[in-house]
Amino acid sequence: MHNANNFSEISADNLLIKRARKDPKAFAEIYHTYFPLLLNIAYKKLESKPLAEDLVQEIFVALYQNLDKLEISCSLSAYLNKAIRFKIMNEYRSKAVRIHYSKTVFPFPLCKTDFSSLEVKELSHKLDRVYDQLPRKCRQVFMLSRREGLSQKAISQKLDISLSTVEKHIGKALKIFKDELHEYRLLIQGLA
């Protein structure tokens, strides 16, 4: 029974692909069905929404350009899932090449230090701006946690708020920092 269901799914997917060759609405149906799923997979692996969106978009462009030649022997879901995983692996390979190349181009500590200090200054300014944008209470809790090193329990007692409220403020602050500093992720990892 499982093979019969799998075969009927593949047949249905191939029919949808054949329809998409002639009808843009059928391709739009594929796009709207699978884009969020592929984006979720890519974002979990890459932790960069713009990069994840770019990779998923590249898959759909390639799919559209190759509709006339495309015959899949698995479900469309499995086919696209494999495609995004290949794109992610290629991105990891490209990143490794870029890192290797940057070490080759900047082999001398002086060059790398000068370049890195500029990036660190820029990141420091961005951190200050994001910190200043935090809601007042959230900023206060985050400062006590990160700058003064107080435990969540100590913050809770000092500010006379519940422990869960402290956790929510810290979680909110971390999410805001992560969202606002996503383009600095590689730099931060390099400094760690």
C-alpha positions in Angstrom: 0.0 0.0 0.0 2.9 2.4 0.8 4.4 1.9 -2.7 1.0 2.5 -4.3 0.6 5.8 -2.3 4.1 6.8 -3.3 3.5 6.0 -6.9 0.2 8.0 -7.0 2.0 10.9 -5.3 4.8 10.8 -7.9 2.2 10.6 -10.7 0.2 13.5 -9.3 3.4 15.6 -8.9 4.4 14.8 -12.5 0.9 15.9 -13.7 1.3 19.1 -11.7 4.7 19.7 -13.4 3.2 19.1 -16.8 0.4 21.5 -16.0 3.0 24.1 -14.8 4.7 23.9 -18.2 1.6 25.5 -19.8 -0.2 27.2 -16.9 1.6 29.8 -14.7 -1.0 29.3 -12.0 0.1 25.7 -11.6 3.7 26.8 -11.1 2.4 29.4 -8.6 0.7 26.6 -6.8 4.0 24.7 -6.5 5.8 27.9 -5.5 3.3 28.8 -2.7 3.1 25.2 -1.4 6.9 24.5 -1.2 8.5 27.9 -0.7 7.8 28.2 3.1 8.9 24.6 3.7 12.2 25.0 1.8 12.8 28.4 3.5 12.3 26.8 6.9 14.9 24.1 6.1 17.4 26.6 4.7 17.0 29.1 7.6 17.5 26.4 10.2 20.8 25.4 8.6 22.1 28.8 7.6 20.6 31.0 10.3 20.4 33.8 7.7 16.9 34.6 6.3 18.2 36.6 3.3 20.6 33.9 2.3 18.0 31.2 2.9 15.5 33.2 0.7 18.1 33.6 -2.0 18.8 29.8 -2.1 15.2 28.9 -2.2 14.5 31.4 -4.9 17.4 30.0 -7.0 15.8 26.5 -6.8 12.5 27.9 -8.1 14.2 29.8 -10.9 16.0 26.6 -11.9 12.8 24.6 -11.6 10.9 27.0 -13.8 13.7 27.1 -16.4 13.9 23.3 -16.6 10.1 22.5 -16.5 10.2 21.2 -20.1 13.0 18.7 -19.3 12.0 17.7 -15.7 10.8 14.2 -15.0 11.0 13.2 -11.4 11.1 9.7 -10.0 10.3 10.7 -6.5 7.7 13.0 -4.9 8.1 16.7 -5.7 8.5 17.3 -2.0 11.5 14.9 -1.8 13.0 16.4 -5.0 12.8 19.9 -3.7 14.0 18.9 -0.3 17.1 17.3 -1.9 17.6 20.4 -4.0 17.7 22.7 -1.0 20.1 20.4 0.8 22.5 20.5 -2.1 22.2 24.3 -2.2 23.0 24.5 1.5 26.0 22.2 1.1 27.3 24.3 -1.8 26.9 27.4 0.4 29.0 25.7 3.1 31.6 24.8 0.5 31.6 28.4 -0.9 32.0 29.8 2.7 35.0 27.5 3.3 36.6 28.7 0.0 35.9 32.3 1.0 37.5 31.8 4.4 40.5 30.0 2.8 40.8 32.8 0.2 40.7 35.6 2.8 43.5 33.9 4.8 45.5 33.7 1.6 44.8 37.4 0.7 45.4 38.6 4.2 48.2 36.3 5.4 49.9 39.0 7.5 48.5 39.8 10.9 48.9 43.5 10.4 46.4 43.5 7.4 44.0 41.2 9.1 44.1 43.2 12.4 43.5 46.5 10.7 40.6 45.1 8.7 39.1 43.3 11.7 39.4 46.3 14.0 37.3 48.3 11.6 34.6 45.6 11.5 34.7 45.3 15.3 34.2 49.1 15.7 31.3 49.0 13.3 29.8 46.0 15.2 30.3 47.8 18.5 28.4 50.9 17.2 25.6 48.6 16.0 25.4 46.8 19.4 25.0 50.2 21.1 22.3 51.3 18.8 20.4 48.0 19.2 20.8 48.2 23.0 19.4 51.7 23.0 16.4 50.5 21.0 15.4 47.8 23.6 12.3 48.6 25.6 13.2 50.3 28.9 12.4 47.3 31.2 13.9 44.8 28.8 17.1 46.9 28.5 17.3 47.2 32.4 17.0 43.4 32.8 19.4 42.7 30.0 22.0 45.1 31.4 21.8 43.5 34.9 22.2 40.1 33.3 24.9 40.7 30.7 26.8 43.7 31.9 26.6 43.2 35.7 26.6 39.4 35.5 23.6 39.0 37.9 21.7 35.7 37.9 18.1 35.7 36.8 17.0 35.0 40.3 19.0 38.0 41.6 17.5 40.2 38.9 14.0 39.0 39.9 14.6 39.9 43.5 16.3 43.2 42.8 13.6 44.4 40.4 10.7 42.7 42.3 9.5 40.9 39.2 8.8 37.2 38.6 11.6 34.9 37.4 9.5 34.1 34.2 9.3 37.9 33.5 13.1 38.1 33.7 13.5 35.1 31.4 11.0 36.7 28.9 12.9 40.0 28.9 16.2 38.3 28.4 14.8 36.1 25.6 13.2 39.1 23.9 16.5 41.1 24.1 18.5 38.2 22.6 16.0 37.8 19.8 16.1 41.5 19.0 20.0 41.4 19.0 19.9 38.2 16.8 17.5 39.8 14.3 19.3 43.1 14.1 22.8 41.7 13.9 22.2 38.8 11.5 24.6 40.3 8.9 27.4 40.3 11.5 27.0 36.5 12.3 30.1 35.4 10.5 32.2 38.2 12.1 31.0 37.3 15.6 31.8 33.6 15.0 35.3 34.6 13.8 35.9 36.6 17.0 34.6 33.9 19.3 
